[in-house]
Amino acid sequence: MNLSTFSTIIAAAATLGAAATIAALVVLCSPQLSKLRAKLQRYALASAAVVAVLAAVSSLLLSDYYDLPPCKLCWYQRIGMYPLAAILPIAAWRRDATIRFYALPVALCALAVAVFHALVERLPSLQGAGSCEIANPCSIVWFTKFGYFTIPVGAGICLAFISVCLILARPSRTA
């Protein structure tokens, strides 16, 4: 599969992820949807785990298979995402929603980096002297899909989805 096809697939998946994130936020904030919220809470942790693993695998494919070298800000986002890809599946398997107290701060910090990185792509002057490498600046846009999707935007969507899922996740009530 070539880079154009792969990037279109991940952009489409991220677009669906953005819609799911917004829908989950509406359910989370709306008292009238408490029954739906209770149903979503059952799948929140597993959903976060799947997205974390897919995001980590996608980032590795982009750098190692498609030869797109990650910049400094990409690495900072990966530092947040890779541990989530390792611990969230274990927590989902064990139905241990208490992981949210540890994973949510990691996801939110990485999300902040992704938002900043997306801004740097659009406003390279934000990059600042010395914050990124000259040979591989953080302002490089490797591809754009659907007029908005770039690699840091995709990472941001994944991290926002994971964050909302972690907020939704509740400990199971097994006796």
N, C-alpha and C positions, 0 to 999 in steps of 0.2 A: 504494500500500500504506500502510495507516495505521500509527501507532506501535505499537499493540498487536500487530499481526501481525508487524512487523519485529522487535520486541523478543522475541517468542516464538521466532522463527526463530534469532536470534543466541543466545538462551538455550539452545535445543536444541543448536545447534552447539557452544556452549561446554561443555555437559554431555558431549557426545561427546568434545570436546577434553580435558576433565578425565580421562575414562576412558582415553583414549589416552596421556595424560601418565603416569598411574599404571602402565599396562601397560608403557610404555617404560622407566620406572624399574625395574620388576621385571625386565625383560629385561636392562637395563644392569647390575643388581646380582647377577644370578644366573649363576654360572659354568656351570650345566647348560644354559643357553639360548644358548650362544656362537654356534651356527649361525644361530639366529634373529637374534641381535644383528648378525652380519655382514650379513645381508640387510637389516635395518633401517638400517644405516649407509649403505647405498647411497642411500636415499631421505630421509635425515634432513635434509639441507641444503635440498632442494627442498620438503619439508614445512614446514620453518621459514619459508621464503620465502613460501609460499602463505598461511600463517597470518598472517604479518606484514602482507602486503598486504591481506588481508581485514579484519584488525583496524584498519588505518589507514583504509581506505575506510569501514568501519562507524562509526568515530569521526567522520569527516567528515559522513557522512549524519546521525548523531544531532545534530550541532551545526548544520550548514548546511541540511539538508532538514527535519528535525523540530524545529528551533529550541530545542534544549536547550543552553544556554550552558555551556561547560566551566568548572569551577572551577579554582583554582590547582593543586590536586593532579592534576586531569585533565590540565592542561597539562604538568606534569612527566612524567606517564606518556607523553603524546604526544611529548615531547622525546626520550624513549627509543625509542618505537615507530616514528616516522616515518623516522629514518635506517635502521632495520632493514628497513623496507619498501622502501627504495631500494637498499641494498647486498646484502641476502640473495639477491634474484633474480639479480643479476649474479654473485655468488659461486656460486650453484647452477648457472647456465648455464656458468660456467667450470670447475665442479667443484673449486672452490678452498675446501676445508674449513679452510684456515689462517685464514679469516675468523673462525673461532670464537674465536681469541685476542683479537680486537678487539670482536666483537659480543657475546660472552657477558657481559663486565662491564657493558655498556650494558643488556642485557636484565635482568640481575640487579638493577641499581640501579633500573630502572623497576619491576621486580617488587616490590621493597621498598616503593616508593611506593604501588603498587596495594594491597599488603597493609595498609599504614598507612591508606590511604583507605577501604578496606572496614571497618576498625576504627572510623574516625571516623564512618562512617555509622551504626554500631551504638552507639557511645559518643561522642556529640557533645562531651562534655567534653574529649576528647583533642585537639580542634581547637585549643585554646589561643587566647589573646587575640592578635589581629593576624595570625594565620597564614593566615586565609582572609578573603575579602571578606564584608562584612555583607550586601550585596545578592545575593550568590551564594555562600552558605556551602558548604563541602566536605561538610557533613553532609546535604545534600539528597539524598533518594532519589527519582529520577525515576520509576522503576518497579521492581517486584520480580516475578520470574517463578520458578515452581517452588519458592517459599518460600525461596530463597537467592540467586538471580541478580540482581545489580545491575550497573551499568556498571563500577565498579571491580573487581568480582569477575570479570567477563568479561575485562577487561584483564589481571588477574592470571593467569587461566587461560591466556590466549594467551601471555603472557610466560613462564609456567612451561613450557608446551609448547615454545616456541622455545628456552628454555634447555636443556631436556633433549635436544632435537634437536641443538643445537650441541655438547653434550657427546658425543652419539653419533657425530656426523659425524667421518669420518676422511679424510685426503687419499687421493685415488685413486692407485692404483699403476700408472700408465701409463708405459711406457718411451719 
